[in-house]
């Protein structure tokens, strides 16, 4: 009996020791922190960064997300999308404002569960402005005030202060007058509960919330991030437009569909694709570009002379290239400003001028190169080979004569009569190469024929 009691006691001691060890292990487990930076204008690229950061933090089962923020603002729709993602994030998000959180940046900061600021940071000035810093219409301000107010309420902050950060937000007694826009320093933000504390680093921030044992996983820039940054370079945009023009021009100089057209298509994709992903190029702008090119081609090959079709095609193509680079809603350019539009116009015009210079300077040299000779038709219709290009008025006694179609007539082509080649045209039907044809009428320098 005593042996049984001793065994039971020993097992109990073992179980208690194991439980204590497991509890101690849990207590010693490091806090998982996911860290990423948002040091940029708030654009669709910012949305992708935040979306990926939240997704990766969920996958690693992080305890906290720390976002280092430094932004003067950006697109309102991008900021709105980010603020919703942060509010819905199941993991606590701590915002560390290193320098600026203005405009859309202020909205993003308020969307986080906690805000910490460096000693020289600022938060506020959330009015909606265009690219030149000019305040836009009241309807945008009213919308922004509503978003700021609801976001502040969701995170337990004074909504009137949030509204005062936007144009027309009104006065907050003891803080700001009605005709001013509110911006807080770090000390002011702490005083009015818009900041949890002043910190100098991520380590300081974690120490503020009593986290001493932790492991940090940082957001790593992907190859796609680098590619997008490269493709959105204004210089590359100009080069893409230049190659679009040059590719189309050289394609029109040679028969068939070949290398030059492929270059133009690739350049168009490199131009529009990143702008489309960034939310700048809309579907209708890309459609304008395609329609414009079609009209130009019709003007060259179908419509005689140069008139409305060609002018409309050039206008649509030019407009599409410019509009794809600016922030606009339809033909409303309040969010872009005159400066951005002017820059876009200059990029397109400069590219066109460069294209013209290349055409005039190098086309002669290009047509004599081996590359051009491999891409274009180099044969000629010599008289010794049976061609006749000097006949401008064929005698009427050719009516009734028979010959052979030397090419498909659809309806125009070449026919041979008595060893001489002439331009021929069927009277509407398709005639295959090698068929016997009969002349039914003469039209100055070509013959109207039908199957013989």
C-alpha positions in Angstrom: 0.0 0.0 0.0 2.9 2.3 0.9 4.6 1.5 -2.4 1.4 2.5 -4.3 1.2 5.8 -2.5 4.8 6.6 -3.2 4.3 5.8 -6.9 1.2 8.1 -7.1 3.1 10.9 -5.4 6.0 10.5 -7.8 3.7 10.7 -10.8 1.9 13.8 -9.4 5.3 15.5 -8.9 6.3 14.7 -12.5 3.0 16.1 -13.9 3.4 19.3 -11.8 7.0 19.7 -13.0 6.0 19.2 -16.6 3.1 21.7 -16.3 5.4 24.3 -14.7 8.0 23.8 -17.5 5.4 24.3 -20.2 4.1 27.4 -18.5 7.6 28.7 -18.1 8.2 27.9 -21.8 5.1 29.9 -22.8 6.2 32.8 -20.7 9.7 32.7 -22.3 8.3 32.6 -25.8 9.3 35.6 -27.9 6.7 38.0 -29.1 6.3 37.9 -32.9 6.5 41.4 -34.5 6.0 42.1 -38.2 7.6 45.3 -39.3 7.2 47.3 -42.5 7.8 50.8 -43.8 5.4 53.1 -45.6 7.8 56.0 -46.5 6.2 57.2 -49.7 3.3 59.0 -51.3 0.1 57.1 -50.8 -0.5 55.5 -54.1 -1.9 52.1 -55.3 1.6 50.7 -54.7 1.1 51.6 -51.0 -2.1 49.6 -51.0 -0.2 46.5 -52.2 2.5 47.0 -49.6 -0.1 47.2 -46.7 -2.1 44.3 -48.1 0.9 42.1 -48.4 2.2 43.1 -44.9 -1.1 42.2 -43.3 -1.3 38.9 -45.2 2.3 37.8 -44.2 1.7 38.9 -40.6 -1.4 36.6 -40.4 0.5 33.7 -42.0 3.3 34.0 -39.4 0.7 34.5 -36.6 2.3 37.7 -35.5 1.3 39.3 -32.2 1.8 42.8 -33.4 2.3 44.7 -36.7 4.5 47.8 -36.5 4.2 50.3 -39.4 6.8 53.0 -39.8 5.1 55.9 -41.5 6.5 58.9 -43.2 4.2 60.4 -45.9 2.9 63.8 -47.0 -0.2 62.1 -48.4 -1.3 61.0 -51.8 -4.4 59.6 -53.5 -7.6 59.8 -51.4 -9.0 56.5 -52.8 -5.7 54.7 -52.0 -5.6 56.2 -48.5 -9.3 55.2 -47.9 -8.6 51.6 -49.0 -5.6 51.3 -46.7 -7.5 52.8 -43.7 -10.2 50.2 -44.1 -7.7 47.3 -44.3 -6.0 48.6 -41.1 -9.3 49.0 -39.2 -10.3 45.4 -40.1 -6.9 43.9 -39.3 -7.3 41.3 -36.5 -3.7 41.9 -35.4 -2.9 45.0 -33.4 -1.3 47.6 -35.6 1.2 50.1 -34.0 2.0 53.1 -36.1 5.4 54.8 -35.7 5.5 58.2 -37.3 9.1 59.0 -38.0 8.6 62.4 -39.6 5.3 63.2 -41.3 1.8 61.9 -41.3 -0.1 64.5 -43.4 -3.3 64.3 -45.5 -3.9 60.6 -46.4 -0.9 59.8 -44.1 -2.8 61.2 -41.1 -5.9 59.1 -42.0 -3.7 56.0 -42.1 -2.1 56.8 -38.8 -5.5 57.3 -37.1 -6.6 53.9 -38.5 -4.0 52.1 -36.4 -4.6 50.8 -32.9 -1.8 52.9 -31.3 0.3 55.8 -32.5 3.9 56.6 -31.5 5.9 59.5 -32.8 9.5 60.6 -33.0 10.4 63.9 -31.2 10.2 65.9 -34.4 7.2 64.2 -36.1 3.9 65.9 -37.1 0.4 64.6 -37.8 -2.6 66.4 -39.4 -3.2 68.8 -42.4 -5.5 66.3 -43.9 -7.3 68.5 -46.4 -7.8 67.1 -49.9 -5.5 69.0 -52.3 -4.4 68.7 -55.9 -0.8 68.0 -57.1 0.1 71.7 -56.6 -1.1 71.8 -53.0 -4.3 73.8 -53.8 -7.4 72.9 -51.7 -10.1 71.3 -53.9 -13.9 71.5 -53.8 -15.9 71.3 -50.5 -17.4 68.0 -51.5 -14.0 66.3 -51.2 -13.4 68.1 -47.9 -16.7 67.0 -46.5 -16.0 63.4 -47.5 -12.6 63.5 -45.9 -14.0 65.0 -42.7 -16.5 62.2 -42.4 -13.8 59.5 -42.9 -11.5 61.2 -40.3 -14.3 61.6 -37.8 -15.5 57.9 -38.1 -11.9 56.6 -37.9 -11.2 58.7 -34.7 -14.4 57.4 -33.1 -13.5 53.8 -34.0 -10.2 54.1 -32.1 -11.4 56.1 -29.2 -10.0 59.5 -30.2 -11.7 62.9 -30.2 -13.6 63.1 -33.5 -13.8 66.9 -33.4 -10.0 67.1 -33.4 -9.9 64.7 -36.4 -12.3 67.0 -38.3 -10.3 70.1 -37.5 -7.4 68.5 -39.4 -9.4 69.0 -42.6 -10.4 72.2 -44.4 -13.7 73.5 -42.9 -13.5 71.2 -39.9 -14.4 74.0 -37.5 -12.9 75.3 -34.3 -11.9 73.1 -31.3 -12.0 75.3 -28.2 -8.6 75.7 -26.6 -6.9 74.0 -29.5 -7.5 75.8 -32.9 -9.6 78.5 -34.5 -12.3 77.7 -37.1 -10.4 79.3 -40.0 -7.2 77.1 -39.6 -6.2 73.5 -40.3 -4.9 71.5 -37.4 -1.5 69.9 -37.3 -0.1 68.4 -34.0 3.5 68.1 -32.9 4.5 65.1 -30.9 4.0 66.8 -27.6 0.6 68.2 -28.7 -0.5 64.8 -30.0 0.4 63.2 -26.7 -1.5 65.9 -24.7 -4.7 65.5 -26.6 -4.6 61.7 -26.8 -3.6 61.5 -30.5 -0.3 59.7 -29.6 0.5 57.1 -27.0 4.1 58.2 -26.6 7.3 59.7 -27.9 9.9 57.1 -29.1 13.2 57.2 -31.1 13.2 53.7 -32.5 11.2 50.5 -32.9 12.9 49.1 -29.9 11.8 52.1 -27.8 8.2 51.6 -29.1 8.2 47.9 -28.0 9.7 48.8 -24.7 6.8 51.3 -24.2 4.4 48.4 -24.3 6.5 46.3 -22.0 7.7 43.9 -24.7 11.4 42.9 -24.0 11.6 39.5 -25.6 10.7 39.6 -29.3 11.6 38.5 -32.8 11.0 41.0 -35.7 10.2 39.9 -39.2 10.7 42.7 -41.8 8.9 43.3 -45.0 11.3 42.5 -47.9 11.0 44.3 -51.2 10.2 41.9 -54.0 11.3 41.8 -57.6 7.9 43.0 -58.6 8.2 46.0 -56.4 11.5 46.9 -58.1 10.1 46.3 -61.6 7.1 48.5 -60.9 9.3 51.3 -59.6 11.5 51.0 -62.8 8.5 51.0 -65.2 6.9 54.0 -63.6 10.0 56.1 -64.2 9.1 59.2 -66.3 12.1 58.7 -68.6 11.0 55.1 -69.4 7.5 56.4 -70.1 8.9 58.8 -72.7 11.0 56.0 -74.3 8.0 53.8 -74.5 6.0 56.5 -76.3 9.0 57.0 -78.7 9.2 53.3 -79.5 5.4 53.2 -80.1 5.7 56.0 -82.7 8.9 54.6 -84.3 7.6 51.0 -84.4 4.3 52.0 -86.1 6.2 54.3 -88.6 8.7 51.6 -89.7 5.9 49.0 -89.9 4.1 51.2 -92.3 7.3 51.5 -94.4 7.5 47.7 -95.0 5.0 45.2 -96.2 3.4 42.6 -94.0 3.4 42.4 -90.2 6.8 42.1 -88.6 9.4 43.1 -86.1 8.6 46.8 -86.0 5.0 46.2 -85.1 6.1 43.9 -82.3 8.3 46.6 -80.9 5.4 49.0 -80.9 3.0 46.6 -79.2 5.6 45.8 -76.5 6.3 49.5 -75.9 2.5 50.1 -75.6 2.2 47.3 -73.0 5.1 48.6 -71.0 3.6 52.1 -71.1 0.0 51.3 -70.1 0.3 48.2 -68.0 2.1 49.8 -64.9 -0.1 52.9 -65.2 -3.2 50.7 -65.2 -1.9 48.7 -62.2 -1.2 52.0 -60.4 -4.8 53.1 -61.0 -3.9 55.9 -63.3 -4.7 54.5 -66.7 -8.5 53.7 -67.0 -10.1 51.3 -69.4 -11.6 54.1 -71.5 -8.2 55.8 -71.9 -6.6 52.6 -73.3 -9.7 52.2 -75.6 -9.2 55.8 -76.8 -5.6 54.9 -77.7 -6.6 51.8 -79.7 -9.4 53.7 -81.5 -7.0 56.5 -82.3 -4.5 54.2 -83.9 -7.2 52.5 -85.9 -8.4 55.8 -87.2 -4.9 56.8 -88.3 -4.4 53.5 -90.1 -7.8 53.9 -91.9 -6.7 57.5 -92.9 -3.5 56.1 -94.4 -4.8 53.1 -96.2 -8.6 53.6 -96.8 -9.8 57.2 -96.6 -8.4 59.4 -99.5 -6.5 62.6 -98.5 -6.0 63.7 -94.9 -9.0 64.9 -93.1 -11.3 64.3 -90.2 -10.4 60.7 -89.7 -6.7 61.3 -89.4 -7.1 64.4 -87.1 -9.5 62.5 -84.9 -7.1 59.6 -84.6 -4.2 61.8 -83.7 -6.2 63.7 -81.1 -7.5 60.4 -79.5 -4.0 58.9 -79.4 -2.4 62.0 -78.0 -5.1 62.5 -75.4 -5.0 58.8 -74.3 -1.2 59.0 -73.7 -1.5 62.2 -71.7 -4.5 61.2 -69.6 -3.1 57.8 -68.7 -0.4 59.6 -66.7 -2.6 62.0 -64.6 -5.0 61.5 -61.8 -8.4 62.1 -63.1 -12.0 60.9 -62.7 -13.4 61.0 -66.3 -12.6 64.6 -67.4 -12.4 65.9 -63.9 -8.8 66.9 -63.2 -9.3 68.6 -59.8 -7.1 66.0 -58.1 -4.2 66.3 -60.6 -3.5 70.0 -60.9 -2.1 72.0 -63.9 1.5 71.0 -63.1 0.9 67.3 -63.5 -1.1 67.8 -66.8 1.7 70.0 -68.2 4.3 67.5 -67.3 2.4 64.7 -69.1 1.9 66.8 -72.2 5.6 67.7 -72.3 6.5 64.0 -72.0 4.3 63.0 -74.9 5.3 66.0 -77.1 9.0 65.5 -76.4 8.7 61.8 -77.3 6.9 62.7 -80.6 9.7 65.2 -81.5 12.4 62.7 -80.7 10.6 60.1 -82.9 10.4 62.6 -85.8 14.1 63.3 -85.4 15.0 59.6 -85.5 12.8 59.1 -88.5 14.5 61.9 -90.5 18.0 61.2 -89.3 18.3 57.4 -89.4 15.6 56.1 -91.8 17.8 56.3 -94.8 20.6 54.5 -93.0 18.2 51.9 -91.6 16.7 51.0 -95.0 20.2 50.2 -96.3 21.0 48.0 -93.3 21.0 44.1 -93.4 18.3 44.1 -90.7 15.9 46.1 -92.8 16.6 43.9 -95.8 15.7 40.8 -93.9 12.4 42.4 -92.7 11.2 44.0 -95.9 10.5 43.1 -99.5 13.6 43.8 -101.6 12.5 42.7 -105.1 11.3 45.0 -107.8 9.0 44.7 -110.8 11.5 45.0 -113.7 10.4 45.3 -117.4 12.8 42.5 -118.3 10.8 40.2 -116.0 7.6 41.0 -117.8 6.3 43.9 -115.8 5.1 47.0 -117.5 4.9 50.2 -115.4 5.0 52.8 -118.2 1.6 52.2 -119.8 -0.8 54.9 -118.7 -3.4 54.6 -121.4 -4.1 51.0 -122.6 -5.7 50.8 -126.0 -9.3 49.9 -126.1 -8.7 47.0 -128.4 -7.6 45.0 -125.4 -11.3 44.4 -124.7 -12.0 40.7 -125.4 -8.4 39.5 -125.0 -7.6 36.7 -122.7 -4.7 36.3 -120.3 -3.5 34.6 -117.1 -3.9 35.9 -113.5 -0.3 36.1 -112.2 -1.5 36.8 -108.7 -4.7 36.5 -106.7 -7.2 39.2 -107.7 -9.0 40.4 -104.6 -10.1 42.3 -106.6 -6.8 43.9 -107.8 -3.7 42.1 -108.9 -1.4 41.3 -111.8 -2.4 39.7 -115.2 -0.3 38.6 -118.2 -1.4 39.1 -121.8 0.9 38.1 -124.7 3.9 38.0 -122.4 3.3 41.5 -120.9 2.2 42.1 -117.3 -0.6 44.6 -116.5 -2.4 45.9 -113.5 -5.8 44.1 -113.4 -8.9 44.2 -111.4 -11.8 41.7 -111.3 -15.3 43.0 -111.7 -16.0 42.0 -108.1 -15.3 38.3 -107.9 -12.3 36.6 -106.4 -10.0 35.2 -109.1 -7.1 32.9 -108.1 -3.6 33.0 -109.4 -3.2 30.9 -112.6 -6.9 31.2 -113.8 -7.7 32.4 -117.3 -9.2 35.9 -117.4 -10.9 37.9 -120.1 -10.7 41.7 -120.5 -14.1 43.3 -120.3 -13.1 47.0 -120.2 -10.2 49.3 -120.0 -9.7 52.0 -117.3 -6.7 54.1 -118.4 -3.8 52.2 -116.9 -5.5 49.0 -115.7 -7.8 46.3 -117.1 -11.1 45.1 -115.8 -11.4 41.4 -116.2 -13.5 38.4 -115.4 -12.9 34.6 -115.5 -12.3 33.6 -119.1 
